[in-house]
Amino acid sequence: MFFFYLNAIEDPEDRFIITRIYNDYHILMGYTAQKILKDHQLAEDAVQQTFVKLINNVSTVKGISEEKIKPYLFVALHNTIVDMLKQNKKYYIDDTLDETQCTDVSVEDEALNNIETQDIIQEINELSENDIIILQLTYLFGLKDKQIAKQLDINISAVKKRRERAKSRLYNRLVERKKIENEIK
């Protein structure tokens, strides 16, 4: 199906860019989607839908630098997966944590565990792009700090600080949301 959509791209340069991205990342994206969805067919669908979106927005993709394309793809994949789950009315939470996450449970983490998934998703989508990316790479894709640092071309301490700040901002947004909901009741 991907190649059907690929042939719809008229500009050979655009076709080359999308083909290169597909060849470089579709296997890793499929693995990641499989890890999240726990269903091979749904994972393939998520990757295909992500690439269809990329094809439809090829002008945006062309403007992304080489070092930022991978995080961009995985955010796009995440958004596709969230859309698929919403359409199917299924919400899946992968509660597996790596050992560094288990030993570093903060008040914010504990509070976030007690909040509805939909509320968290809505508030995450309101955060800055940098906050969204760091949270997704950590919790959705399960990457270690070293992998994230390499991905974003920053040092490991910056990864930890960004994640800490992003969690704090998310926590504050969720607290504010609950206050507003309680005032309405």
C-alpha positions as CSV (number, residue, x, y, z in Angstrom):
1,M,0.0,0.0,0.0
2,F,2.9,2.4,0.8
3,F,4.2,2.1,-2.8
4,F,0.8,2.9,-4.2
5,Y,0.8,6.2,-2.3
6,L,4.4,6.7,-3.1
7,N,3.6,6.6,-6.8
8,A,1.1,9.4,-6.3
9,I,4.0,11.8,-5.4
10,E,4.7,13.7,-8.6
11,D,8.0,15.3,-7.7
12,P,10.9,12.8,-8.0
13,E,12.9,14.6,-5.2
14,D,9.9,14.3,-2.8
15,R,9.5,10.6,-3.8
16,F,13.2,10.0,-3.1
17,I,13.0,11.7,0.3
18,I,10.0,9.6,1.4
19,T,11.5,6.4,0.0
20,R,14.8,7.0,1.9
21,I,13.0,7.7,5.1
22,Y,10.9,4.6,4.7
23,N,13.9,2.4,4.0
24,D,15.8,3.9,6.9
25,Y,13.1,3.7,9.5
26,H,10.1,1.5,8.7
27,I,11.5,-1.6,10.4
28,L,12.3,0.3,13.6
29,M,8.9,2.0,13.5
30,G,7.2,-1.3,13.1
31,Y,9.1,-2.8,16.0
32,T,8.2,0.2,18.2
33,A,4.5,0.1,17.1
34,Q,4.5,-3.7,17.8
35,K,5.9,-3.1,21.3
36,I,3.2,-0.6,22.1
37,L,0.2,-2.2,20.4
38,K,1.1,-5.9,21.0
39,D,-0.5,-6.7,17.7
40,H,1.5,-7.2,14.5
41,Q,-1.2,-6.3,12.1
42,L,-2.2,-3.1,14.0
43,A,1.5,-2.2,14.2
44,E,1.9,-2.5,10.4
45,D,-1.3,-0.4,9.9
46,A,0.1,2.3,12.3
47,V,3.4,2.5,10.3
48,Q,1.6,2.6,7.0
49,Q,-0.8,5.3,8.2
50,T,2.1,7.3,9.5
51,F,3.8,7.2,6.1
52,V,0.6,8.2,4.4
53,K,0.5,11.2,6.6
54,L,4.1,12.0,5.8
55,I,3.4,11.7,2.1
56,N,0.5,14.1,2.4
57,N,2.8,16.5,4.3
58,V,6.0,16.0,2.3
59,S,6.7,19.7,2.2
60,T,7.0,19.7,6.0
61,V,9.1,16.6,6.0
62,K,11.5,18.2,3.5
63,G,12.2,21.1,6.0
64,I,13.2,18.8,8.8
65,S,17.0,18.4,9.4
66,E,18.5,15.0,9.3
67,E,19.2,14.8,13.1
68,K,15.6,15.7,13.9
69,I,13.8,13.4,11.4
70,K,13.8,10.3,13.7
71,P,12.2,12.0,16.7
72,Y,9.7,13.6,14.3
73,L,8.8,10.2,12.8
74,F,8.3,8.7,16.2
75,V,6.1,11.5,17.4
76,A,4.0,11.1,14.2
77,L,3.9,7.3,14.8
78,H,2.7,7.9,18.4
79,N,0.0,10.3,17.2
80,T,-1.1,7.7,14.7
81,I,-1.3,5.0,17.4
82,V,-3.3,7.3,19.7
83,D,-5.7,8.1,16.8
84,M,-6.1,4.3,16.1
85,L,-6.7,3.6,19.8
86,K,-9.3,6.3,20.0
87,Q,-11.1,5.0,16.9
88,N,-11.2,1.5,18.4
89,K,-12.2,2.9,21.8
90,K,-9.4,0.9,23.4
91,Y,-6.7,2.4,25.6
92,Y,-3.6,0.5,26.3
93,I,-1.1,1.5,28.9
94,D,2.2,-0.2,28.9
95,D,3.1,-0.3,32.6
96,T,6.5,-1.9,32.2
97,L,9.2,0.3,33.5
98,D,13.0,0.0,33.2
99,E,15.0,-0.3,36.4
100,T,16.0,3.4,36.4
101,Q,12.4,4.5,36.3
102,C,11.4,2.1,39.2
103,T,14.0,3.5,41.5
104,D,13.2,7.1,40.8
105,V,9.5,7.4,41.7
106,S,8.6,11.0,42.5
107,V,5.5,12.6,43.9
108,E,4.6,13.7,40.4
109,D,4.9,10.1,39.1
110,E,2.7,8.7,41.9
111,A,0.1,11.4,41.3
112,L,0.2,10.8,37.5
113,N,-0.5,7.1,38.1
114,N,-3.8,7.9,39.7
115,I,-5.2,10.1,36.9
116,E,-7.3,9.0,34.0
117,T,-5.3,8.1,30.9
118,Q,-7.5,10.4,28.7
119,D,-6.8,13.4,30.9
120,I,-3.0,12.7,30.7
121,I,-3.1,12.4,26.9
122,Q,-5.1,15.7,26.6
123,E,-2.7,17.5,28.9
124,I,0.4,16.1,27.2
125,N,-0.8,17.4,23.9
126,E,-1.0,20.9,25.4
127,L,2.7,20.8,26.4
128,S,5.5,22.2,24.3
129,E,6.9,20.1,21.5
130,N,10.1,19.5,23.4
131,D,8.2,18.3,26.5
132,I,6.1,16.0,24.4
133,I,9.1,14.5,22.7
134,I,11.0,13.8,25.9
135,L,8.0,12.2,27.6
136,Q,7.1,10.1,24.6
137,L,10.7,8.9,24.1
138,T,10.9,8.0,27.8
139,Y,7.5,6.5,28.6
140,L,5.9,5.6,25.4
141,F,8.9,4.2,23.5
142,G,10.8,3.1,26.6
143,L,14.1,4.5,25.6
144,K,16.9,4.8,28.1
145,D,18.5,8.2,28.9
146,K,21.6,7.4,26.9
147,Q,19.4,6.5,23.8
148,I,17.4,9.7,24.2
149,A,20.5,11.8,24.6
150,K,21.9,10.3,21.3
151,Q,18.6,10.8,19.6
152,L,18.2,14.4,20.6
153,D,21.9,15.2,20.4
154,I,22.1,16.4,24.0
155,N,23.9,15.1,27.1
156,I,22.4,12.6,29.6
157,S,22.0,15.2,32.4
158,A,20.0,17.4,30.0
159,V,17.7,14.5,29.2
160,K,17.1,14.0,33.0
161,K,16.5,17.7,33.5
162,R,14.2,18.1,30.6
163,R,12.2,15.0,31.7
164,E,12.0,16.3,35.2
165,R,10.8,19.7,34.0
166,A,8.3,18.2,31.5
167,K,6.8,15.9,34.3
168,S,6.6,18.9,36.6
169,R,4.8,21.0,33.9
170,L,2.4,18.1,33.2
171,Y,1.8,17.5,36.9
172,N,1.0,21.2,37.3
173,R,-1.4,21.2,34.4
174,L,-3.2,18.1,35.7
175,V,-3.5,19.6,39.2
176,E,-5.0,22.8,37.7
177,R,-7.3,20.7,35.6
178,K,-8.6,18.8,38.7
179,K,-9.1,22.1,40.5
180,I,-11.2,23.4,37.7
181,E,-13.2,20.2,37.5
182,N,-13.8,20.3,41.3
183,E,-15.0,23.9,41.1
184,I,-17.4,23.0,38.4
185,K,-18.9,20.2,40.4
